[in-house]
Each structure stands twice: as structure tokens, then as C-alpha cells.
């Protein structure tokens, strides 16, 4: 047990008051960077959250410090970030991305509730300290963060659940668990770990095409279509009228690479994306899954050539913004951490679907293909149809 004298404690707490705003800014910038680095190639993440240690919590820690701190910079967890993945093996994927994009150091302090007994009394997650890379610290907007570190934890959902259970029960070490219950407790820990390992084994089969589903063409990722929930099934279409949710016979599909190039390079798409993002005062990021969604969405609209899509975008150019407001919601109420590049094409697709005038079909089309809005908003299909009709009847 280490002891810190009262003068040093007061000095550290004063430093905290002076630097808390800087730590908050550093945490916000680091969170943004992590999300941007993981988004393009990393796994789908359950959650990424950050926090700044409260002054009362810091004071308690200084009363019983694990180390003899001399300054605020010696306390490793003033800023903290937790990343929770769905699968245990994705922890390593995220860790590799973090190692590539940040200065990474071993954590000096494992959280007290992590159980690291060699007899496997529980299992742990990855814990690191992160600092910005030197080349980023040379930039004007990052220079003030030189020397700042954030404590990072990367866990799977099951690891997180297990560790939270440990915190709740207070079994910080084997000695805290009643001897007659240690064997039972160890079995529970083993079940959590086994569940993580078994999920790793089956996840690679989760998106394999079912028998009879045509595989994707080379260079174009394709997800098997998911059946609509029975509760949302559309009413039977009138005879001779195909629903948008059925792939038109003989319809061509825009190639993945062509859709990607359109989203990243087409000036009109870029300008319209920016207009919508500015409505919500948010940033744009690129997601490959959005490209997959867009190719499928326009395939269902029987648009199989980039030229056709560009013509439709020009025809709808003046209505993309009002349609976007309907699809993404009131900017005073709806907040987005980011919007995907290509969001204007999503708006266009929903506008073209609204041309059918069939509310239920449009509702289901949005529910299947929209990737960043809430398609369950009451009246959204009707609003889209009315907006499109108003534009087309001018």
C-alpha cells in the first residue's frame, strides 16, 4: 500500500481542476479518431464509450493509491475509453487497428475487479494506454495533447458481462469468494469463456448464402436477402404488379466497384451528401456496407447502370434535401454522430420507391435498405410520397 502526503494530493487535485477541460477535449478527439479508424475495415462494434474521472473518484483513489503518484500525469485513468465487440476474436482485430494508429503502452493498472488467477478464476480483456502518434501531434489542432494518455479497455460483450458481474458481486480475487463456492464460481467463469470461444466458431457461417442463393460476383460483396418479419409483411400486390421487395426478373445490378467510385468521386453525390450532413451538423464517413446496401437498393428499383442512376439524381437534385429531412428526421430532435457517404443516393432510392405511391411497400423498402434513419417513424412513407408527388406535379 502506497501513501501520498496531503500536500501532494492537494497539488494533484488542483492540477485536475486546471486540466480537466484539456482531458475532455483529448478524450473527444481520441474517440472520434478511434471510430473513424475502425469504421472502414474493422468489425461491427457493440459500443464505444468514454469518460473523464470525476474529482471525487480521483480523491478516493489518491487516498488509497496503487502507486505513489506525484503529479496528475502519473494517474493513468483520468480519461478512459471502453470498446465492446460482439465476438471475442474481434478484440484482437480492434487491438491491431489501435496499435497501428496510436502510440500504445501496456496499462500500468489493471482494474481491481479483473480476475487474473493462474487457475483461470475468470478471464480478462485487453487493457492499454493510448497516446497520439508523433506525426499527428505535429498538427496545430493536436499539439496541446502532447503527453496526454487515455486508458483503453477492449472487451467482448460476454467479457464485459462477466466483469460487470464480478464488480457487482465484489469477488475481486479468489480469496474474496467463499471457499465452498470457488469451484462453482469457476465453472460459471468457464461457461462464459466457452461461450465466447463457441461463438467465434459459428460466426464465420452466419452470413453464408443459403442453398440456392446465387453467390456474389467477384469484387462485389453481397449479403443474402433477409426475409421480412411476418408482422411487417406487405399486403398482397394487385395482380400483375410486382412489389419492390422482389428482385425484378432480368434486372442488372450496378457493380460494387462502380457504386463505390460514384459515392467517392462523383461531384454531385459528394455535394448532396455534404448538404444533408450539414443539416445535422455532422461528419461523413465511408462504410463499405453502405455500398452493398445501395447496390441492392437500386437493383430492386431495376436500375442497373451508373448512367441511369446519375440521370435520376439530376432529376431529383432539387428534392434530395427535403426528402433527406423526412428520411433522417428533424435536425432539432435527431442527432447523428456521423452520416455515411452516399446518403444522398439512399435518399434518392427512397424517393424513387415513393413514386409507387404504395405506403406499405415504401415503408418496408425503407426498413430493408435505409442504413442510418429510423424507418419506424410514424407517417414517414406518406410524407415521402407526398413530397415526391408535389415535386413531380410542378
SULMODA-V315842 format. One line per field, one symbol per residue. ss: DSSP state (~ for helix, > for strand, _ for the rest). psi: psi as a letter, one per 40 degrees, with the letter a starting at -180 (. if undefined). Layout:
ss=???
psi=???
//
This chain:
ss=_____~~~~~~~~~~~~~~~~~~~~~~~~~~~~~~~~~~~~___>>>>>>>>__~~~~~~~~~________~~~____>>>>>>>___~~~~~~~~~~~~~_>>>>___________________>>>>>>__~~~~_____~~~____>>>>>>>~~~~~~~~~~~~~____~~~__~~~~~~~~~~~~~~~~~~~~~~~~~__________________________~~~_______________________~~~~~~~~~~_~~~~~~~~~~~~~___>>>__~~~~~~~~~~~~~_____~~~~~~~~~~_~~~~~~~~~~~~_________>>>__~~~~~~~~~~~~____~~~~~~~~~~~__________~~~~~~~~~~~~~__
psi=hihhidddddddddddddedddddddddddddddddddddeiihhdihiiihhidddddddddgieigidideehefdhihhhhidideeddddddddddeihhiihdhiidehhfheefgiiiihhihiiiidddeeideedeeheiihhhhhiidddddddddddddegdiddehhdeeddddddddddddddddddddedeedehiihehhiiihehihhiihiiiddehiihiihehiidehhhhehihhiddddddddddhdddddddddddddefiihihhddddddddddddeefheiddddddddddedeeddddddddeihdedhhhdiiihedddddddddddeddehdddddddddddheeigeehheddddddddddddde.
//
